[in-house]
Amino acid sequence: MNNNIRISYPSSEKMYMQGTIYPDLRVGMRRIMLTPTVKTVGGRRVAVENEPVVVYDTSGPYSDPDVEIDLARGLPPLRKPWTQRRHGTQMACARQGIITEEMEYVAIRENMNCEALGIETHITPEFVRSEVAAGRAVIPANVNHPESEPMIIGPAFLVKINANIGNSSSTSGIGEEVEKAVWSCKWGGDTLMDLSTGTDIHETRERILRNSPVPVGTVPMYQAFEKVGGRVERLSWEVFRDTLVEQCEQGVDYFTIHCGIRRKNVPLANGRLTGMVSRGGSIISKWCMVHDEESFLYTHFDNICDICARYDAAISLGDGLRPGCTFDANDAAQFAELDTMGELVERAWAKNVQVFIEGPGHVPMQKIRANMDRQIAKCHGAPFYTLGPLVTDIAPGYDHITSAIGAAQIGWQGTAMLCYVTPKEHLALPDKEDVRTGVVTYKIAAHAADLAKGHPGAAVRDNALSKARYEFRWKDQFNLSLDPERAVEYYKTSNSVGGKYCTMCGPDFCAMRISGELEARGCDLGVKELKGVKGS
């Protein structure tokens, strides 16, 4: 494993914004430097500077050249001083009128330099506090994961995305999973779910947590299931409880727990085309049938909340009865579980535990709105977190696209976080390239939703890139994109550089090789002939 992983972006620099309530806060952002616009004024060429664009940054210390990185030691414990002088969960503080360091941090982060740009915004530290107090937003931040940079999940904020990683006993090793975690952060992943199975679950999770600048979630049932040798009948509340405490102690920020499955609702999935596709949901459902008892996750939900409250870990109520195909969407089984989740939300809030709701799954476009409406109505405004949804089932190998179509729509309608789908969904575990494709695809969906919602400052980057495209500032167009390296790669393979080019942009970047077109844009500084040469 490479112990000195770094993240870099072209023409970018790490910057920090300072807090006001807490002046010692340093909120990491990324500043993208732009080239000048060249205009012809009165027969003279004039260079007009373009201001840098500040963007949300999930890369943590990995993109800061002044921070020493050592994966064996882990990242600096950013939040440790904050948690040491505070008692209670984020929700408990919010309800008491206290604005925590995390709340001011996410307010600054969400605004992406709005104040300097003169953009009006409603996102203040007080607004963040009020949304957390009401349960409409979640700041997943276990006190034992001080390496994480605070972020917020809620419909009033930027739509976030989650990346699933994880190994099994027969696939990748711990080092590869840590590299995939950092890789996800480079491309914009807001949270990570470690879905590891096999013999190294604890060690894999430990290394990911110590080196993750974003919140980390897990499905505790996976490890509990391994502890009983994969025998459902041997599962018990005690085994699950001990696993939950173990993972809280390590610092897991949020847990997917399928507490909404009730014994009486399990048979509702029998008439489905694809039955029950959730692994965690299938495990607890089979336990209910084997023992003919109510799920211990449901009967011990208050105990689960008590444990999570001690560590300020959030609960993601898992959709164990989610539809596994579009045919099964919005059926009685799915909605029975969702209705139960609404009951559990209020029980979690009563103990000052932050909670959000997981949703489908596979849903055709005409049924997406009904999912959002029912979730809002039944779950009291708790944030919604959806996998896609996938809007068709006929595209294995392209499910990142079929799901992003649904993700953009449901994000616009109010879903707060989108779980990515990679090209290998339904086919294999993702490798690094699949993680990259999944994350970037979902950043597109999330950003499209932010634009549609009118999030403050969301259009700044789009407008800057559009201006660069119009002015043939190719480097800026690439550098402002979500995946600059891929944009340059495609450009280079599609354009051999022969004929004329603009030395301001250079042969690698300027596609406008006809002198007249260059002059029309005022981009003809030093036009030269370059015969038969390709960009390096």
SEFIGU-599144 format. One record per residue (C-alpha): residue in three letters; residue number from 1; z negated, x negated, y negated. Coordinates in Angstrom, 3 decimals, always signed. Layout:
N
PT   resn   resi          w          u          v
PT    ALA    NUM          Z          X          Y
...
***
This chain:
536
PT   resn   resi          w          u          v
PT    MET      1     +0.000     +0.000     +0.000
PT    ASN      2     +0.916     -1.258     -3.457
PT    ASN      3     -2.400     -1.485     -5.327
PT    ASN      4     -0.758     -1.838     -8.736
PT    ILE      5     +1.483     +1.218     -9.051
PT    ARG      6     +2.816     +1.808    -12.546
PT    ILE      7     +4.614     +4.744    -14.153
PT    SER      8     +7.163     +4.225    -16.898
PT    TYR      9     +9.638     +6.358    -18.806
PT    PRO     10    +12.601     +5.093    -20.858
PT    SER     11    +12.071     +4.771    -24.627
PT    SER     12     +8.552     +6.187    -24.277
PT    GLU     13     +5.071     +5.008    -25.115
PT    LYS     14     +1.603     +6.205    -24.240
PT    MET     15     -0.310     +7.692    -27.152
PT    TYR     16     -3.699     +9.316    -27.573
PT    MET     17     -4.857    +12.177    -29.764
PT    GLN     18     -8.435    +12.260    -30.999
PT    GLY     19    -10.880    +15.116    -30.709
PT    THR     20    -12.600    +16.788    -33.653
PT    ILE     21    -15.594    +18.461    -32.045
PT    TYR     22    -15.912    +15.415    -29.792
PT    PRO     23    -14.434    +12.498    -31.807
PT    ASP     24    -14.606    +10.162    -28.815
PT    LEU     25    -12.042    +12.259    -26.909
PT    ARG     26     -8.745    +10.464    -26.305
PT    VAL     27     -6.138    +12.895    -25.010
PT    GLY     28     -3.243    +11.123    -23.340
PT    MET     29     +0.267    +12.209    -24.359
PT    ARG     30     +3.758    +10.682    -24.200
PT    ARG     31     +5.817     +9.858    -27.270
PT    ILE     32     +9.602     +9.700    -26.742
PT    MET     33    +11.296     +7.477    -29.308
PT    LEU     34    +14.710     +8.605    -30.593
PT    THR     35    +17.687     +6.780    -32.065
PT    PRO     36    +18.955     +7.603    -35.580
PT    THR     37    +21.588    +10.191    -36.393
PT    VAL     38    +24.582     +8.495    -38.004
PT    LYS     39    +26.337    +10.496    -40.714
PT    THR     40    +29.222     +9.784    -43.054
PT    VAL     41    +28.128    +10.481    -46.636
PT    GLY     42    +30.558     +9.765    -49.460
PT    GLY     43    +32.625     +7.555    -47.201
PT    ARG     44    +29.593     +5.526    -46.138
PT    ARG     45    +27.864     +5.616    -42.815
PT    VAL     46    +24.169     +6.460    -43.155
PT    ALA     47    +21.558     +6.297    -40.397
PT    VAL     48    +18.991     +9.112    -40.570
PT    GLU     49    +15.871     +8.559    -38.484
PT    ASN     50    +14.845    +11.146    -35.898
PT    GLU     51    +11.129    +11.650    -35.409
PT    PRO     52     +9.689    +10.923    -31.954
PT    VAL     53     +9.006    +13.883    -29.674
PT    VAL     54     +5.491    +14.215    -28.235
PT    VAL     55     +5.320    +15.782    -24.769
PT    TYR     56     +2.641    +16.823    -22.283
PT    ASP     57     +1.846    +13.926    -19.966
PT    THR     58     +0.517    +14.131    -16.400
PT    SER     59     +0.885    +10.416    -15.621
PT    GLY     60     -2.691     +9.497    -16.537
PT    PRO     61     -3.591     +5.799    -16.883
PT    TYR     62     -0.604     +4.806    -14.731
PT    SER     63     +1.638     +4.814    -17.820
PT    ASP     64     -0.834     +2.966    -20.056
PT    PRO     65     -0.099     -0.781    -19.993
PT    ASP     66     -3.575     -1.495    -21.362
PT    VAL     67     -5.353     +0.029    -18.344
PT    GLU     68     -5.743     -2.093    -15.234
PT    ILE     69     -4.673     -0.217    -12.115
PT    ASP     70     -6.165     -0.978     -8.720
PT    LEU     71     -5.750     +1.724     -6.082
PT    ALA     72     -8.425     +0.091     -3.965
PT    ARG     73    -10.956     +0.621     -6.747
PT    GLY     74     -9.648     +3.873     -8.203
PT    LEU     75     -9.027     +5.121    -11.731
PT    PRO     76    -11.555     +4.905    -14.595
PT    PRO     77    -14.117     +7.780    -14.447
PT    LEU     78    -13.014     +9.467    -17.687
PT    ARG     79    -15.264    +12.533    -17.393
PT    LYS     80    -18.399    +10.925    -15.976
PT    PRO     81    -20.320    +10.748    -19.309
PT    TRP     82    -19.491    +14.400    -20.013
PT    THR     83    -20.738    +15.739    -16.690
PT    GLN     84    -23.890    +13.596    -16.764
PT    ARG     85    -25.127    +15.226    -19.954
PT    ARG     86    -24.200    +18.792    -19.041
PT    HIS     87    -25.560    +21.342    -16.598
PT    GLY     88    -23.672    +24.391    -15.447
PT    THR     89    -20.090    +25.305    -14.723
PT    GLN     90    -17.289    +25.575    -17.264
PT    MET     91    -17.584    +29.360    -17.031
PT    ALA     92    -21.341    +29.301    -17.541
PT    CYS     93    -20.952    +27.115    -20.642
PT    ALA     94    -18.144    +29.281    -21.984
PT    ARG     95    -20.238    +32.425    -21.602
PT    GLN     96    -23.051    +30.741    -23.521
PT    GLY     97    -20.671    +29.982    -26.395
PT    ILE     98    -20.510    +26.264    -25.599
PT    ILE     99    -17.205    +24.437    -26.105
PT    THR    100    -17.223    +21.618    -23.573
PT    GLU    101    -15.338    +18.342    -23.840
PT    GLU    102    -12.876    +19.660    -21.276
PT    MET    103    -12.165    +22.718    -23.424
PT    GLU    104    -11.327    +20.713    -26.528
PT    TYR    105     -9.313    +18.286    -24.421
PT    VAL    106     -7.050    +21.003    -22.997
PT    ALA    107     -6.651    +22.657    -26.418
PT    ILE    108     -5.320    +19.398    -27.865
PT    ARG    109     -3.169    +18.787    -24.802
PT    GLU    110     -1.615    +22.258    -24.765
PT    ASN    111     -0.523    +22.099    -28.395
PT    MET    112     +1.638    +18.994    -27.998
PT    ASN    113     +1.461    +17.920    -31.658
PT    CYS    114     +1.971    +21.427    -33.093
PT    GLU    115     -0.210    +20.746    -36.129
PT    ALA    116     +1.805    +17.714    -37.210
PT    LEU    117     +5.025    +19.704    -36.800
PT    GLY    118     +3.732    +22.647    -38.795
PT    ILE    119     +3.959    +25.001    -35.811
PT    GLU    120     +1.481    +27.855    -35.836
PT    THR    121     -0.613    +28.033    -32.689
PT    HIS    122     -3.333    +30.274    -31.336
PT    ILE    123     -4.615    +27.650    -28.896
PT    THR    124     -7.855    +26.324    -30.352
PT    PRO    125    -10.953    +25.025    -28.540
PT    GLU    126    -12.615    +28.373    -29.291
PT    PHE    127     -9.674    +30.271    -27.812
PT    VAL    128     -9.890    +28.129    -24.669
PT    ARG    129    -13.611    +28.867    -24.427
PT    SER    130    -13.049    +32.611    -24.775
PT    GLU    131    -10.349    +32.664    -22.073
PT    VAL    132    -12.549    +30.735    -19.630
PT    ALA    133    -15.505    +33.013    -20.408
PT    ALA    134    -13.369    +36.079    -19.686
PT    GLY    135    -12.095    +34.621    -16.404
PT    ARG    136     -8.492    +34.679    -17.625
PT    ALA    137     -8.260    +30.886    -17.457
PT    VAL    138     -9.559    +28.183    -15.131
PT    ILE    139    -10.319    +24.509    -15.792
PT    PRO    140    -10.512    +23.006    -12.281
PT    ALA    141    -12.770    +19.992    -12.707
PT    ASN    142    -15.288    +19.117     -9.989
PT    VAL    143    -18.129    +17.020    -11.396
PT    ASN    144    -17.453    +14.528     -8.602
PT    HIS    145    -13.828    +13.987     -9.660
PT    PRO    146    -14.402    +12.256    -13.010
PT    GLU    147    -11.050    +10.476    -12.751
PT    SER    148     -9.161    +13.705    -13.505
PT    GLU    149     -7.851    +14.591    -16.966
PT    PRO    150     -8.766    +18.183    -17.902
PT    MET    151     -6.044    +20.823    -17.644
PT    ILE    152     -6.090    +24.609    -17.821
PT    ILE    153     -4.527    +27.368    -15.727
PT    GLY    154     -4.061    +30.727    -17.419
PT    PRO    155     -1.284    +33.062    -18.611
PT    ALA    156     -1.942    +32.239    -22.284
PT    PHE    157     -1.215    +28.559    -21.656
PT    LEU    158     +1.630    +26.395    -20.411
PT    VAL    159     +2.777    +27.431    -16.936
PT    LYS    160     +1.540    +24.760    -14.539
PT    ILE    161     +2.959    +23.566    -11.234
PT    ASN    162     +1.308    +22.364     -8.052
PT    ALA    163     +2.741    +19.862     -5.572
PT    ASN    164     +1.775    +19.982     -1.906
PT    ILE    165     +1.399    +16.668     -0.105
PT    GLY    166     -0.389    +15.669     +3.088
PT    ASN    167     +0.067    +13.934     +6.396
PT    SER    168     -0.585    +14.591    +10.037
PT    SER    169     -1.529    +12.244    +12.824
PT    SER    170     +2.160    +11.729    +13.608
PT    THR    171     +3.653    +11.326    +10.128
PT    SER    172     +2.876     +9.300     +7.014
PT    GLY    173     -0.156     +7.093     +6.458
PT    ILE    174     -2.822     +7.170     +3.746
PT    GLY    175     -1.021     +4.693     +1.516
PT    GLU    176     +2.149     +6.762     +1.549
PT    GLU    177     +0.256     +9.924     +0.613
PT    VAL    178     -1.419     +8.180     -2.335
PT    GLU    179     +1.988     +6.975     -3.498
PT    LYS    180     +3.362    +10.514     -3.205
PT    ALA    181     +0.435    +11.777     -5.278
PT    VAL    182     +1.154     +9.296     -8.075
PT    TRP    183     +4.881    +10.001     -7.734
PT    SER    184     +4.213    +13.711     -8.302
PT    CYS    185     +2.249    +12.885    -11.456
PT    LYS    186     +5.189    +10.839    -12.763
PT    TRP    187     +7.567    +13.795    -12.589
PT    GLY    188     +5.142    +16.296    -14.070
PT    GLY    189     +2.991    +17.746    -11.289
PT    ASP    190     -0.093    +19.368    -12.858
PT    THR    191     -2.192    +19.606     -9.691
PT    LEU    192     -2.036    +18.364     -6.103
PT    MET    193     -2.824    +20.132     -2.862
PT    ASP    194     -3.757    +17.758     -0.042
PT    LEU    195     -2.764    +19.606     +3.132
PT    SER    196     -3.437    +16.716     +5.513
PT    THR    197     -4.237    +17.395     +9.149
PT    GLY    198     -5.054    +15.066    +12.007
PT    THR    199     -7.655    +12.342    +12.328
PT    ASP    200     -7.684    +10.771     +8.840
PT    ILE    201     -8.283    +13.869     +6.702
PT    HIS    202    -11.455    +12.605     +5.010
PT    GLU    203    -10.115     +9.111     +4.287
PT    THR    204     -6.776    +10.398     +3.005
PT    ARG    205     -8.503    +12.822     +0.659
PT    GLU    206    -10.889    +10.156     -0.623
PT    ARG    207     -8.100     +7.774     -1.595
PT    ILE    208     -6.092    +10.553     -3.244
PT    LEU    209     -9.081    +11.784     -5.256
PT    ARG    210    -10.099     +8.372     -6.518
PT    ASN    211     -6.574     +7.730     -7.736
PT    SER    212     -5.541    +11.160     -8.999
PT    PRO    213     -5.509    +11.904    -12.753
PT    VAL    214     -4.812    +15.580    -11.972
PT    PRO    215     -6.971    +18.161    -10.163
PT    VAL    216     -6.824    +18.106     -6.374
PT    GLY    217     -7.052    +21.154     -4.135
PT    THR    218     -7.425    +21.548     -0.374
PT    VAL    219     -7.588    +24.175     +2.357
PT    PRO    220    -11.013    +23.439     +3.913
PT    MET    221    -10.158    +25.500     +6.984
PT    TYR    222     -7.690    +22.813     +8.082
PT    GLN    223    -10.429    +20.220     +8.481
PT    ALA    224    -12.877    +22.719     +9.947
PT    PHE    225    -10.247    +23.623    +12.535
PT    GLU    226     -9.819    +19.943    +13.452
PT    LYS    227    -13.587    +19.595    +13.858
PT    VAL    228    -13.602    +22.215    +16.634
PT    GLY    229    -10.657    +20.662    +18.420
PT    GLY    230     -8.224    +23.341    +17.335
PT    ARG    231    -10.080    +26.068    +19.243
PT    VAL    232    -10.381    +29.146    +17.052
PT    GLU    233    -13.204    +30.676    +19.086
PT    ARG    234    -15.434    +27.682    +18.303
PT    LEU    235    -15.139    +28.089    +14.548
PT    SER    236    -18.259    +29.270    +12.746
PT    TRP    237    -19.661    +29.714     +9.278
PT    GLU    238    -21.806    +26.610     +9.802
PT    VAL    239    -18.793    +24.396    +10.588
PT    PHE    240    -16.889    +25.742     +7.596
PT    ARG    241    -19.916    +25.450     +5.283
PT    ASP    242    -20.496    +21.801     +6.181
PT    THR    243    -16.802    +21.053     +5.619
PT    LEU    244    -16.855    +22.760     +2.229
PT    VAL    245    -19.904    +20.757     +1.137
PT    GLU    246    -18.314    +17.530     +2.384
PT    GLN    247    -15.197    +18.152     +0.313
PT    CYS    248    -17.193    +19.223     -2.751
PT    GLU    249    -19.153    +15.986     -2.520
PT    GLN    250    -15.909    +14.029     -2.522
PT    GLY    251    -14.701    +15.804     -5.638
PT    VAL    252    -12.142    +18.429     -4.615
PT    ASP    253    -11.461    +20.545     -7.707
PT    TYR    254    -10.323    +23.797     -6.118
PT    PHE    255    -10.254    +25.312     -2.661
PT    THR    256     -7.780    +27.677     -1.077
PT    ILE    257     -9.981    +29.960     +1.001
PT    HIS    258     -8.597    +33.048     +2.736
PT    CYS    259    -11.583    +35.252     +1.990
PT    GLY    260     -9.445    +38.332     +1.369
PT    ILE    261     -8.577    +38.875     +5.019
PT    ARG    262    -10.616    +41.715     +6.501
PT    ARG    263    -10.898    +42.547    +10.209
PT    LYS    264     -9.596    +46.058     +9.560
PT    ASN    265     -6.475    +44.786     +7.769
PT    VAL    266     -5.275    +42.226    +10.303
PT    PRO    267     -3.308    +44.789    +12.391
PT    LEU    268     -1.317    +45.766     +9.301
PT    ALA    269     +0.817    +42.653     +9.862
PT    ASN    270     +1.812    +43.657    +13.406
PT    GLY    271     +4.923    +45.551    +12.374
PT    ARG    272     +6.330    +42.747    +10.255
PT    LEU    273     +9.577    +40.940    +10.875
PT    THR    274     +7.853    +37.541    +10.552
PT    GLY    275     +4.231    +38.462    +11.209
PT    MET    276     +1.647    +36.188     +9.574
PT    VAL    277     +2.964    +32.865     +8.257
PT    SER    278     -0.090    +31.422     +6.518
PT    ARG    279     -1.730    +28.761     +8.700
PT    GLY    280     -5.192    +29.274     +7.229
PT    GLY    281     -4.759    +33.033     +7.298
PT    SER    282     -3.612    +32.968    +10.907
PT    ILE    283     -6.637    +30.927    +11.961
PT    ILE    284     -9.215    +33.254    +10.426
PT    SER    285     -7.308    +36.363    +11.531
PT    LYS    286     -7.312    +35.183    +15.136
PT    TRP    287    -11.040    +34.448    +14.845
PT    CYS    288    -11.604    +38.048    +13.733
PT    MET    289     -9.665    +39.370    +16.715
PT    VAL    290    -11.254    +37.021    +19.266
PT    HIS    291    -14.791    +37.903    +18.144
PT    ASP    292    -13.979    +41.440    +16.990
PT    GLU    293    -15.998    +40.727    +13.850
PT    GLU    294    -15.539    +40.654    +10.118
PT    SER    295    -14.336    +37.285     +8.828
PT    PHE    296    -17.202    +34.895     +8.101
PT    LEU    297    -15.283    +33.835     +4.979
PT    TYR    298    -15.690    +37.359     +3.660
PT    THR    299    -19.268    +37.967     +4.805
PT    HIS    300    -20.400    +34.580     +3.440
PT    PHE    301    -18.403    +34.718     +0.225
PT    ASP    302    -21.541    +34.654     -1.923
PT    ASN    303    -22.673    +31.510     -0.097
PT    ILE    304    -19.272    +29.944     -0.739
PT    CYS    305    -19.684    +30.710     -4.441
PT    ASP    306    -23.149    +29.188     -4.509
PT    ILE    307    -21.794    +25.939     -3.055
PT    CYS    308    -18.837    +25.799     -5.454
PT    ALA    309    -21.079    +26.522     -8.449
PT    ARG    310    -23.166    +23.412     -7.739
PT    TYR    311    -20.110    +21.222     -8.182
PT    ASP    312    -18.095    +23.367    -10.608
PT    ALA    313    -15.327    +23.642     -8.038
PT    ALA    314    -12.909    +26.552     -8.455
PT    ILE    315    -11.841    +28.983     -5.748
PT    SER    316     -8.211    +29.822     -5.147
PT    LEU    317     -8.287    +33.040     -3.147
PT    GLY    318     -5.654    +32.361     -0.501
PT    ASP    319     -2.942    +34.832     +0.426
PT    GLY    320     -3.264    +34.749     +4.198
PT    LEU    321     -1.245    +37.943     +4.517
PT    ARG    322     +1.592    +36.856     +2.227
PT    PRO    323     +5.077    +37.921     +3.346
PT    GLY    324     +7.033    +35.279     +5.226
PT    CYS    325    +10.390    +36.872     +4.501
PT    THR    326    +11.883    +39.194     +1.908
PT    PHE    327    +11.915    +42.065     +4.418
PT    ASP    328     +8.105    +42.040     +4.577
PT    ALA    329     +7.511    +41.826     +0.806
PT    ASN    330     +5.087    +44.221     -0.893
PT    ASP    331     +3.915    +45.782     +2.360
PT    ALA    332     +0.541    +47.309     +3.182
PT    ALA    333     -0.882    +44.085     +4.626
PT    GLN    334     -0.063    +42.014     +1.540
PT    PHE    335     -1.470    +44.537     -0.912
PT    ALA    336     -4.592    +45.285     +1.156
PT    GLU    337     -5.517    +41.610     +0.892
PT    LEU    338     -4.731    +41.533     -2.824
PT    ASP    339     -7.000    +44.518     -3.424
PT    THR    340     -9.841    +42.771     -1.576
PT    MET    341     -9.315    +39.702     -3.763
PT    GLY    342    -10.018    +41.855     -6.802
PT    GLU    343    -13.461    +42.659     -5.415
PT    LEU    344    -14.132    +38.982     -4.692
PT    VAL    345    -13.112    +37.924     -8.204
PT    GLU    346    -15.979    +39.891     -9.702
PT    ARG    347    -18.428    +38.478     -7.156
PT    ALA    348    -17.358    +34.929     -8.041
PT    TRP    349    -17.669    +35.587    -11.757
PT    ALA    350    -21.178    +36.944    -11.230
PT    LYS    351    -22.095    +33.421    -10.100
PT    ASN    352    -20.151    +31.686    -12.912
PT    VAL    353    -17.537    +30.389    -10.485
PT    GLN    354    -13.977    +30.058    -11.719
PT    VAL    355    -11.412    +31.777     -9.531
PT    PHE    356     -7.694    +32.374     -9.358
PT    ILE    357     -5.452    +34.360     -7.030
PT    GLU    358     -2.716    +33.093     -4.726
PT    GLY    359     +0.402    +35.195     -4.331
PT    PRO    360     +3.621    +35.389     -2.345
PT    GLY    361     +5.690    +34.085     -0.784
PT    HIS    362     +9.076    +35.707     -0.124
PT    VAL    363     +9.915    +38.529     -2.528
PT    PRO    364    +13.364    +39.825     -3.557
PT    MET    365    +13.905    +39.962     -7.298
PT    GLN    366    +13.578    +43.731     -7.645
PT    LYS    367    +10.036    +43.593     -6.199
PT    ILE    368     +8.646    +40.709     -8.284
PT    ARG    369     +7.454    +42.838    -11.200
PT    ALA    370     +5.407    +45.074     -8.877
PT    ASN    371     +3.537    +42.000     -7.606
PT    MET    372     +2.585    +40.911    -11.096
PT    ASP    373     +1.577    +44.409    -12.203
PT    ARG    374     -0.638    +44.990     -9.162
PT    GLN    375     -2.269    +41.576     -9.454
PT    ILE    376     -3.160    +42.201    -13.094
PT    ALA    377     -4.474    +45.673    -12.347
PT    LYS    378     -6.515    +44.820     -9.251
PT    CYS    379     -7.741    +41.296    -10.065
PT    HIS    380     -9.122    +41.899    -13.566
PT    GLY    381     -6.941    +39.343    -15.339
PT    ALA    382     -7.807    +36.345    -13.139
PT    PRO    383     -4.940    +33.815    -13.170
PT    PHE    384     -2.146    +34.266    -10.625
PT    TYR    385     -0.806    +31.300     -8.624
PT    THR    386     +2.373    +31.881     -6.620
PT    LEU    387     +4.536    +30.073     -4.104
PT    GLY    388     +7.933    +30.766     -5.620
PT    PRO    389     +8.534    +33.549     -4.736
PT    LEU    390    +11.653    +32.887     -2.692
PT    VAL    391    +14.174    +35.598     -3.531
PT    THR    392    +16.370    +35.175     -0.459
PT    ASP    393    +15.927    +33.782     +3.049
PT    ILE    394    +19.382    +32.379     +3.812
PT    ALA    395    +19.223    +28.934     +2.240
PT    PRO    396    +17.262    +26.420     +4.358
PT    GLY    397    +17.670    +23.059     +2.674
PT    TYR    398    +17.969    +24.775     -0.715
PT    ASP    399    +14.727    +26.729     -0.826
PT    HIS    400    +13.638    +24.796     -3.922
PT    ILE    401    +16.415    +26.716     -5.676
PT    THR    402    +15.873    +30.129     -4.082
PT    SER    403    +12.183    +29.887     -4.942
PT    ALA    404    +12.640    +28.538     -8.478
PT    ILE    405    +14.681    +31.632     -9.318
PT    GLY    406    +11.686    +33.796     -8.492
PT    ALA    407     +9.198    +31.316     -9.969
PT    ALA    408    +10.834    +31.386    -13.402
PT    GLN    409    +10.759    +35.174    -13.428
PT    ILE    410     +7.186    +35.631    -12.308
PT    GLY    411     +6.050    +32.817    -14.631
PT    TRP    412     +7.620    +34.686    -17.545
PT    GLN    413     +5.829    +37.834    -16.427
PT    GLY    414     +2.415    +36.176    -16.455
PT    THR    415     +1.861    +33.920    -13.452
PT    ALA    416     -0.164    +30.904    -14.569
PT    MET    417     +0.706    +28.308    -11.914
PT    LEU    418     +3.650    +27.851     -9.562
PT    CYS    419     +3.394    +26.081     -6.216
PT    TYR    420     +6.514    +24.013     -5.735
PT    VAL    421     +8.894    +24.335     -2.819
PT    THR    422    +10.924    +21.318     -1.717
PT    PRO    423    +14.378    +21.221     -0.119
PT    LYS    424    +12.679    +20.611     +3.226
PT    GLU    425    +10.522    +23.763     +3.073
PT    HIS    426    +10.582    +25.393     +6.540
PT    LEU    427    +12.186    +22.227     +7.934
PT    ALA    428     +9.916    +19.172     +7.588
PT    LEU    429     +7.092    +17.575     +5.604
PT    PRO    430     +8.268    +16.293     +2.205
PT    ASP    431     +8.917    +12.621     +1.545
PT    LYS    432     +8.899    +11.016     -1.910
PT    GLU    433    +12.394    +12.152     -2.811
PT    ASP    434    +11.577    +15.735     -1.790
PT    VAL    435     +8.444    +15.611     -3.929
PT    ARG    436    +10.546    +14.479     -6.880
PT    THR    437    +13.125    +17.227     -6.374
PT    GLY    438    +10.473    +19.889     -5.878
PT    VAL    439     +8.443    +18.887     -8.917
PT    VAL    440    +11.419    +18.615    -11.288
PT    THR    441    +12.883    +21.904    -10.042
PT    TYR    442     +9.587    +23.643    -10.692
PT    LYS    443     +9.142    +21.995    -14.080
PT    ILE    444    +12.444    +23.636    -14.979
PT    ALA    445    +11.167    +27.023    -13.800
PT    ALA    446     +7.829    +26.605    -15.596
PT    HIS    447     +9.441    +25.459    -18.828
PT    ALA    448    +11.926    +28.335    -18.746
PT    ALA    449     +8.925    +30.665    -18.482
PT    ASP    450     +7.165    +28.910    -21.387
PT    LEU    451    +10.232    +29.380    -23.574
PT    ALA    452    +10.455    +33.054    -22.631
PT    LYS    453     +6.735    +33.550    -23.351
PT    GLY    454     +7.068    +31.870    -26.750
PT    HIS    455     +4.446    +29.217    -26.044
PT    PRO    456     +3.720    +27.245    -29.243
PT    GLY    457     +5.859    +24.135    -29.381
PT    ALA    458     +7.698    +24.854    -26.137
PT    ALA    459    +11.123    +24.710    -27.801
PT    VAL    460    +10.608    +21.376    -29.607
PT    ARG    461    +11.926    +19.256    -26.755
PT    ASP    462    +14.860    +21.614    -26.079
PT    ASN    463    +15.907    +21.546    -29.721
PT    ALA    464    +15.638    +17.772    -29.922
PT    LEU    465    +17.758    +17.334    -26.800
PT    SER    466    +20.352    +19.847    -28.022
PT    LYS    467    +20.630    +18.026    -31.345
PT    ALA    468    +21.070    +14.732    -29.510
PT    ARG    469    +23.800    +16.225    -27.321
PT    TYR    470    +25.681    +17.582    -30.324
PT    GLU    471    +25.503    +14.229    -32.068
PT    PHE    472    +26.496    +12.294    -28.935
PT    ARG    473    +23.213    +10.385    -28.878
PT    TRP    474    +23.466     +9.974    -25.130
PT    LYS    475    +20.385     +7.815    -24.660
PT    ASP    476    +18.253    +10.400    -26.433
PT    GLN    477    +19.762    +13.215    -24.407
PT    PHE    478    +18.863    +11.423    -21.193
PT    ASN    479    +15.425    +10.284    -22.337
PT    LEU    480    +14.388    +13.759    -23.465
PT    SER    481    +15.303    +15.265    -20.108
PT    LEU    482    +12.848    +16.034    -17.304
PT    ASP    483    +14.445    +13.389    -15.074
PT    PRO    484    +16.050    +10.691    -17.261
PT    GLU    485    +16.774     +8.406    -14.329
PT    ARG    486    +18.750    +11.055    -12.450
PT    ALA    487    +20.700    +12.011    -15.569
PT    VAL    488    +21.725     +8.382    -16.143
PT    GLU    489    +22.566     +7.948    -12.464
PT    TYR    490    +24.918    +10.935    -12.499
PT    TYR    491    +26.469     +9.823    -15.765
PT    LYS    492    +27.168     +6.317    -14.531
PT    THR    493    +28.725     +7.461    -11.262
PT    SER    494    +30.944     +9.935    -13.087
PT    ASN    495    +32.102     +7.800    -16.003
PT    SER    496    +33.705     +4.402    -15.704
PT    VAL    497    +33.586     +2.775    -19.090
PT    GLY    498    +37.056     +1.844    -20.234
PT    GLY    499    +38.771     +2.269    -23.586
PT    LYS    500    +36.639     +2.791    -26.696
PT    TYR    501    +32.958     +3.248    -26.971
PT    CYS    502    +30.315     +3.258    -29.649
PT    THR    503    +28.191     +0.116    -29.789
PT    MET    504    +25.325     +2.174    -31.150
PT    CYS    505    +25.131     +4.040    -27.844
PT    GLY    506    +26.583     +1.283    -25.701
PT    PRO    507    +29.015     +1.402    -22.794
PT    ASP    508    +26.387     +2.748    -20.409
PT    PHE    509    +25.818     +5.912    -22.373
PT    CYS    510    +28.703     +6.928    -24.636
PT    ALA    511    +31.254     +9.202    -23.003
PT    MET    512    +33.144     +9.774    -26.238
PT    ARG    513    +35.740     +7.027    -25.961
PT    ILE    514    +38.363     +8.516    -28.234
PT    SER    515    +38.139     +7.131    -31.744
PT    GLY    516    +38.956    +10.409    -33.467
PT    GLU    517    +36.200    +12.279    -31.658
PT    LEU    518    +33.718     +9.542    -32.430
PT    GLU    519    +34.592     +9.624    -36.105
PT    ALA    520    +34.291    +13.408    -36.174
PT    ARG    521    +30.625    +13.022    -35.239
PT    GLY    522    +29.971    +10.060    -37.506
PT    CYS    523    +29.265     +8.041    -34.369
PT    ASP    524    +31.908     +5.371    -34.723
PT    LEU    525    +29.822     +2.381    -35.713
PT    GLY    526    +31.515     -0.641    -34.245
PT    VAL    527    +34.008     +1.189    -32.025
PT    LYS    528    +35.446     -1.418    -29.692
PT    GLU    529    +38.003     -1.716    -26.957
PT    LEU    530    +36.573     -2.408    -23.526
PT    LYS    531    +39.216     -2.427    -20.826
PT    GLY    532    +38.399     -1.944    -17.172
PT    VAL    533    +34.660     -2.563    -17.463
PT    LYS    534    +32.038     -0.359    -15.836
PT    GLY    535    +28.507     +0.192    -17.072
PT    SER    536    +25.886     -1.976    -15.474
***
